[in-house]
Amino acid sequence: MTELQVIARHTMTAGKEDEVLAALAKLIDAARDEPGCLGFVAYRQFDEPRSYVLLERYVSREAFAEHRETAHFKELLLGVIVPRLDSRTIDTFDVPEQG
């Protein structure tokens, strides 16, 4: 099974940063408890404080698909975070096997 790396870039709507960051902290905690999640971190961009990147790693594409069906994904990301963003991009990468 091939691991999956996800890189999501978000830019928060001005004035909505506190709401997004609070929901994001909850999302990260919940996602890290998923059995197929190998890592889930967020980094704010130092020269654009309304922007951040999410680095997510999953054991497989299927685990990522399962992540997108969780209650916390739907409630926190889709319900709270996405409506408070100016932009959102998602890139997915197969992780080559080490050997």
LUMLO-135552 format. One record per residue: x, y, z of N, C-alpha, C, O in turn; residue in three letters; residue number from 0. Coordinates in nm, 4 decimals. Layout:
<atoms>
ATOM      neast     nnorth        nup     caeast    canorth       caup      ceast     cnorth        cup      oeast     onorth        oup   resn   resi
ATOM          X          Y          Z          X          Y          Z          X          Y          Z          X          Y          Z    ALA    NUM
...
</atoms>
This chain:
<atoms>
ATOM      neast     nnorth        nup     caeast    canorth       caup      ceast     cnorth        cup      oeast     onorth        oup   resn   resi
ATOM     0.0846    -0.1175     0.0000     0.0000     0.0000     0.0000     0.0896     0.1244     0.0000     0.1885     0.1301     0.0730    MET      0
ATOM     0.0550     0.2222    -0.0808     0.1330     0.3447    -0.0931     0.0777     0.4514     0.0007    -0.0425     0.4777     0.0027    THR      1
ATOM     0.1670     0.5125     0.0783     0.1263     0.6233     0.1648     0.0897     0.7441     0.0798     0.1282     0.7542    -0.0368    GLU      2
ATOM     0.0150     0.8350     0.1402    -0.0295     0.9565     0.0721     0.0100     1.0787     0.1526    -0.0120     1.0835     0.2736    LEU      3
ATOM     0.0680     1.1773     0.0862     0.1003     1.3073     0.1471     0.0024     1.4091     0.0913    -0.0154     1.4191    -0.0301    GLN      4
ATOM    -0.0607     1.4842     0.1795    -0.1541     1.5889     0.1398    -0.0980     1.7220     0.1866    -0.0554     1.7362     0.3012    VAL      5
ATOM    -0.0986     1.8198     0.0959    -0.0571     1.9558     0.1297    -0.1736     2.0473     0.0944    -0.2069     2.0659    -0.0227    ILE      6
ATOM    -0.2345     2.1037     0.1975    -0.3478     2.1942     0.1791    -0.3056     2.3346     0.2187    -0.2474     2.3550     0.3252    ALA      7
ATOM    -0.3348     2.4304     0.1334    -0.3014     2.5702     0.1604    -0.4300     2.6495     0.1762    -0.5175     2.6466     0.0896    ARG      8
ATOM    -0.4401     2.7198     0.2870    -0.5604     2.7981     0.3181    -0.5226     2.9430     0.3456    -0.4194     2.9709     0.4066    HIS      9
ATOM    -0.6072     3.0347     0.2999    -0.5956     3.1753     0.3366    -0.7263     3.2152     0.4042    -0.8338     3.2072     0.3449    THR     10
ATOM    -0.7146     3.2582     0.5291    -0.8321     3.2925     0.6092    -0.8861     3.4301     0.5694    -0.8103     3.5198     0.5324    MET     11
ATOM    -1.0158     3.4444     0.5775    -1.0807     3.5730     0.5561    -1.0420     3.6664     0.6705    -1.0416     3.6257     0.7867    THR     12
ATOM    -1.0096     3.7910     0.6379    -0.9729     3.8888     0.7398    -1.0831     3.8997     0.8442    -1.2009     3.9107     0.8101    ALA     13
ATOM    -1.0449     3.8967     0.9703    -1.1395     3.9054     1.0803    -1.1941     3.7711     1.1260    -1.2633     3.7647     1.2276    GLY     14
ATOM    -1.1647     3.6639     1.0536    -1.2145     3.5300     1.0881    -1.1048     3.4392     1.1425    -1.1288     3.3213     1.1684    LYS     15
ATOM    -0.9837     3.4939     1.1598    -0.8692     3.4125     1.1988    -0.8908     3.3370     1.3297    -0.8593     3.2183     1.3369    GLU     16
ATOM    -0.9430     3.4015     1.4324    -0.9615     3.3359     1.5621    -1.0573     3.2173     1.5513    -1.0332     3.1125     1.6112    ASP     17
ATOM    -1.1652     3.2333     1.4755    -1.2618     3.1248     1.4578    -1.1980     3.0071     1.3841    -1.2155     2.8916     1.4230    GLU     18
ATOM    -1.1244     3.0373     1.2779    -1.0607     2.9319     1.1993    -0.9569     2.8583     1.2832    -0.9549     2.7352     1.2858    VAL     19
ATOM    -0.8714     2.9324     1.3512    -0.7637     2.8689     1.4270    -0.8157     2.7833     1.5421    -0.7569     2.6798     1.5737    LEU     20
ATOM    -0.9249     2.8253     1.6046    -0.9846     2.7441     1.7115    -1.0386     2.6129     1.6552    -1.0169     2.5067     1.7135    ALA     21
ATOM    -1.1082     2.6199     1.5429    -1.1615     2.4984     1.4804    -1.0480     2.4117     1.4274    -1.0549     2.2890     1.4343    ALA     22
ATOM    -0.9450     2.4743     1.3753    -0.8311     2.4006     1.3213    -0.7611     2.3187     1.4299    -0.7224     2.2043     1.4058    LEU     23
ATOM    -0.7450     2.3753     1.5468    -0.6821     2.3018     1.6575    -0.7630     2.1768     1.6917    -0.7054     2.0711     1.7172    ALA     24
ATOM    -0.8940     2.1878     1.6924    -0.9801     2.0722     1.7204    -0.9706     1.9688     1.6087    -0.9657     1.8486     1.6346    LYS     25
ATOM    -0.9680     2.0161     1.4846    -0.9571     1.9263     1.3703    -0.8262     1.8473     1.3753    -0.8255     1.7260     1.3538    LEU     26
ATOM    -0.7172     1.9155     1.4032    -0.5868     1.8496     1.4097    -0.5865     1.7411     1.5176    -0.5406     1.6295     1.4933    ILE     27
ATOM    -0.6370     1.7734     1.6352    -0.6417     1.6745     1.7438    -0.7228     1.5514     1.7043    -0.6812     1.4382     1.7288    ASP     28
ATOM    -0.8378     1.5743     1.6436    -0.9243     1.4628     1.6044    -0.8610     1.3804     1.4920    -0.8657     1.2575     1.4951    ALA     29
ATOM    -0.8023     1.4472     1.3937    -0.7432     1.3764     1.2798    -0.6262     1.2904     1.3239    -0.6081     1.1798     1.2728    ALA     30
ATOM    -0.5476     1.3385     1.4164    -0.4310     1.2614     1.4641    -0.4720     1.1309     1.5315    -0.3913     1.0385     1.5410    ARG     31
ATOM    -0.5959     1.1223     1.5782    -0.6454     1.0003     1.6420    -0.7005     0.8986     1.5423    -0.7335     0.7864     1.5807    ASP     32
ATOM    -0.7107     0.9364     1.4149    -0.7604     0.8425     1.3146    -0.6575     0.7314     1.2926    -0.5376     0.7589     1.2877    GLU     33
ATOM    -0.7023     0.6068     1.2794    -0.6070     0.4970     1.2642    -0.5203     0.5067     1.1389    -0.4080     0.4563     1.1395    PRO     34
ATOM    -0.5679     0.5691     1.0325    -0.4908     0.5780     0.9088    -0.4071     0.7030     0.8952    -0.3407     0.7221     0.7933    GLY     35
ATOM    -0.4090     0.7889     0.9964    -0.3343     0.9147     0.9914    -0.1952     0.8949     1.0506    -0.1808     0.8511     1.1647    CYS     36
ATOM    -0.0933     0.9277     0.9720     0.0458     0.9182     1.0182     0.0991     1.0513     1.0691     0.1967     1.0546     1.1441    LEU     37
ATOM     0.0357     1.1608     1.0289     0.0789     1.2933     1.0727    -0.0153     1.4000     1.0227    -0.0714     1.3890     0.9137    GLY     38
ATOM    -0.0325     1.5044     1.1037    -0.1236     1.6130     1.0673    -0.0756     1.7372     1.1415    -0.0927     1.7467     1.2630    PHE     39
ATOM    -0.0160     1.8319     1.0705     0.0361     1.9535     1.1324    -0.0029     2.0751     1.0490    -0.0309     2.0642     0.9296    VAL     40
ATOM    -0.0042     2.1905     1.1143    -0.0326     2.3172     1.0460     0.0795     2.4147     1.0754     0.1333     2.4183     1.1861    ALA     41
ATOM     0.1142     2.4944     0.9740     0.2159     2.5988     0.9891     0.1626     2.7273     0.9290     0.1152     2.7296     0.8154    TYR     42
ATOM     0.1709     2.8349     1.0073     0.1311     2.9657     0.9553     0.2457     3.0265     0.8766     0.3627     3.0117     0.9118    ARG     43
ATOM     0.2097     3.0943     0.7707     0.3089     3.1587     0.6861     0.3580     3.2852     0.7548     0.2776     3.3705     0.7926    GLN     44
ATOM     0.4900     3.2983     0.7715     0.5439     3.4086     0.8514     0.5243     3.5445     0.7865     0.5133     3.6436     0.8587    PHE     45
ATOM     0.5195     3.5545     0.6553     0.5037     3.6850     0.5901     0.3604     3.7129     0.5462     0.3323     3.8176     0.4880    ASP     46
ATOM     0.2699     3.6192     0.5740     0.1263     3.6371     0.5440     0.0475     3.5648     0.6523     0.0085     3.4495     0.6337    GLU     47
ATOM     0.0232     3.6317     0.7666    -0.0351     3.5634     0.8830    -0.1762     3.5081     0.8624    -0.2239     3.4302     0.9450    PRO     48
ATOM    -0.2432     3.5465     0.7546    -0.3752     3.4887     0.7288    -0.3653     3.3556     0.6546    -0.4664     3.2890     0.6326    ARG     49
ATOM    -0.2439     3.3171     0.6162    -0.2257     3.1934     0.5400    -0.1555     3.0869     0.6236    -0.0701     3.1171     0.7069    SER     50
ATOM    -0.1933     2.9621     0.5994    -0.1265     2.8497     0.6637    -0.1294     2.7306     0.5694    -0.2058     2.7266     0.4729    TYR     51
ATOM    -0.0451     2.6349     0.5996    -0.0403     2.5115     0.5238    -0.0661     2.3953     0.6195    -0.0205     2.3957     0.7339    VAL     52
ATOM    -0.1395     2.2966     0.5707    -0.1612     2.1723     0.6441    -0.0802     2.0642     0.5747    -0.0905     2.0461     0.4534    LEU     53
ATOM     0.0002     1.9928     0.6517     0.0747     1.8778     0.6011     0.0137     1.7543     0.6648     0.0224     1.7346     0.7860    LEU     54
ATOM    -0.0475     1.6722     0.5826    -0.1183     1.5535     0.6305    -0.0569     1.4299     0.5650    -0.0253     1.4310     0.4460    GLU     55
ATOM    -0.0407     1.3247     0.6426     0.0155     1.2005     0.5885    -0.0745     1.0858     0.6303    -0.1128     1.0741     0.7467    ARG     56
ATOM    -0.1080     1.0011     0.5332    -0.1980     0.8880     0.5566    -0.1343     0.7585     0.5090    -0.0472     0.7597     0.4220    TYR     57
ATOM    -0.1773     0.6479     0.5657    -0.1223     0.5183     0.5281    -0.1595     0.4790     0.3854    -0.0935     0.3946     0.3246    VAL     58
ATOM    -0.2662     0.5409     0.3316    -0.3119     0.5059     0.1971    -0.4114     0.6110     0.1475    -0.4576     0.6964     0.2232    SER     59
ATOM    -0.4424     0.6023     0.0204    -0.5479     0.6876    -0.0364    -0.6817     0.6583     0.0312    -0.7628     0.7480     0.0544    ARG     60
ATOM    -0.7022     0.5313     0.0618    -0.8276     0.4915     0.1276    -0.8404     0.5565     0.2657    -0.9492     0.5985     0.3049    GLU     61
ATOM    -0.7296     0.5646     0.3387    -0.7327     0.6281     0.4708    -0.7672     0.7767     0.4582    -0.8381     0.8314     0.5426    ALA     62
ATOM    -0.7171     0.8418     0.3530    -0.7510     0.9821     0.3291    -0.8995     0.9950     0.2962    -0.9663     1.0861     0.3451    PHE     63
ATOM    -0.9506     0.9053     0.2143    -1.0939     0.9066     0.1817    -1.1776     0.8870     0.3080    -1.2811     0.9515     0.3248    ALA     64
ATOM    -1.1330     0.7986     0.3963    -1.2038     0.7774     0.5233    -1.1980     0.9034     0.6102    -1.2963     0.9379     0.6757    GLU     65
ATOM    -1.0843     0.9715     0.6109    -1.0707     1.0977     0.6852    -1.1768     1.1978     0.6394    -1.2383     1.2658     0.7216    HIS     66
ATOM    -1.1975     1.2065     0.5097    -1.2926     1.3032     0.4537    -1.4387     1.2684     0.4838    -1.5283     1.3489     0.4586    ARG     67
ATOM    -1.4623     1.1492     0.5374    -1.5979     1.1079     0.5746    -1.6245     1.1192     0.7246    -1.7359     1.0919     0.7693    GLU     68
ATOM    -1.5243     1.1589     0.8026    -1.5422     1.1669     0.9479    -1.6311     1.2853     0.9861    -1.6429     1.3833     0.9124    THR     69
ATOM    -1.6925     1.2733     1.1021    -1.7759     1.3824     1.1527    -1.6930     1.5084     1.1758    -1.7390     1.6186     1.1458    ALA     70
ATOM    -1.5709     1.4937     1.2288    -1.4907     1.6139     1.2560    -1.4489     1.6846     1.1272    -1.4407     1.8074     1.1252    HIS     71
ATOM    -1.4224     1.6109     1.0206    -1.3903     1.6738     0.8920    -1.5106     1.7544     0.8425    -1.4975     1.8705     0.8037    PHE     72
ATOM    -1.6274     1.6909     0.8446    -1.7475     1.7568     0.7929    -1.7889     1.8754     0.8797    -1.8236     1.9813     0.8275    LYS     73
ATOM    -1.7854     1.8582     1.0111    -1.8311     1.9648     1.1010    -1.7310     2.0792     1.1108    -1.7681     2.1961     1.1002    GLU     74
ATOM    -1.6031     2.0448     1.1313    -1.5028     2.1493     1.1557    -1.4465     2.2075     1.0264    -1.4440     2.3293     1.0090    LEU     75
ATOM    -1.4017     2.1217     0.9365    -1.3414     2.1758     0.8154    -1.4471     2.2322     0.7216    -1.4417     2.3493     0.6840    LEU     76
ATOM    -1.5426     2.1491     0.6842    -1.6429     2.1950     0.5883    -1.7431     2.2931     0.6490    -1.7884     2.3856     0.5816    LEU     77
ATOM    -1.7776     2.2726     0.7766    -1.8795     2.3564     0.8387    -1.8303     2.4867     0.8967    -1.9021     2.5867     0.8934    GLY     78
ATOM    -1.7090     2.4879     0.9501    -1.6572     2.6080     1.0171    -1.5437     2.6726     0.9382    -1.5471     2.7927     0.9116    VAL     79
ATOM    -1.4446     2.5946     0.9012    -1.3233     2.6526     0.8424    -1.3450     2.7014     0.6990    -1.3204     2.8182     0.6692    ILE     80
ATOM    -1.3903     2.6138     0.6111    -1.4010     2.6499     0.4687    -1.4854     2.7754     0.4448    -1.4466     2.8583     0.3625    VAL     81
ATOM    -1.5985     2.7931     0.5128    -1.6755     2.9163     0.4885    -1.6031     3.0448     0.5320    -1.6462     3.1548     0.4975    PRO     82
ATOM    -1.4944     3.0308     0.6071    -1.4198     3.1461     0.6572    -1.2831     3.1609     0.5886    -1.1918     3.2238     0.6418    ARG     83
ATOM    -1.2717     3.1017     0.4700    -1.1483     3.1104     0.3930    -1.1691     3.1936     0.2670    -1.2768     3.1936     0.2073    LEU     84
ATOM    -1.0628     3.2647     0.2279    -1.0627     3.3332     0.0987    -1.0158     3.2401    -0.0128    -1.0572     3.2536    -0.1280    ASP     85
ATOM    -0.9283     3.1447     0.0231    -0.8819     3.0491    -0.0774    -0.8420     2.9189    -0.0104    -0.8094     2.9135     0.1082    SER     86
ATOM    -0.8461     2.8125    -0.0929    -0.8126     2.6786    -0.0445    -0.7634     2.5967    -0.1628    -0.8333     2.5847    -0.2634    ARG     87
ATOM    -0.6438     2.5406    -0.1515    -0.5932     2.4481    -0.2524    -0.5464     2.3214    -0.1827    -0.4993     2.3250    -0.0690    THR     88
ATOM    -0.5600     2.2105    -0.2522    -0.5203     2.0815    -0.1970    -0.4392     2.0073    -0.3028    -0.4834     1.9917    -0.4166    ILE     89
ATOM    -0.3209     1.9622    -0.2641    -0.2376     1.8796    -0.3502    -0.2154     1.7458    -0.2815    -0.1915     1.7411    -0.1609    ASP     90
ATOM    -0.2231     1.6373    -0.3573    -0.2009     1.5046    -0.3013    -0.0869     1.4360    -0.3773    -0.0742     1.4496    -0.4990    THR     91
ATOM    -0.0053     1.3629    -0.3031     0.1123     1.2986    -0.3594     0.1249     1.1567    -0.3072     0.1128     1.1326    -0.1871    PHE     92
ATOM     0.1493     1.0630    -0.3974     0.1869     0.9292    -0.3544     0.3290     0.9373    -0.2985     0.4153     1.0031    -0.3567    ASP     93
ATOM     0.3525     0.8710    -0.1868     0.4855     0.8700    -0.1252     0.5596     0.7474    -0.1774     0.5133     0.6347    -0.1596    VAL     94
ATOM     0.6742     0.7686    -0.2416     0.7474     0.6519    -0.2932     0.7953     0.5612    -0.1803     0.8343     0.6073    -0.0730    PRO     95
ATOM     0.7913     0.4327    -0.2074     0.8402     0.3371    -0.1078     0.9886     0.3547    -0.0876     1.0642     0.3727    -0.1831    GLU     96
ATOM     1.0296     0.3495     0.0365     1.1716     0.3603     0.0702     1.2330     0.2224     0.0534     1.1758     0.1232     0.0985    GLN     97
ATOM     1.3455     0.2154    -0.0090     1.4008     0.0829    -0.0216     1.5309     0.0857    -0.0848     1.5927    -0.0190    -0.1035    GLY     98
</atoms>
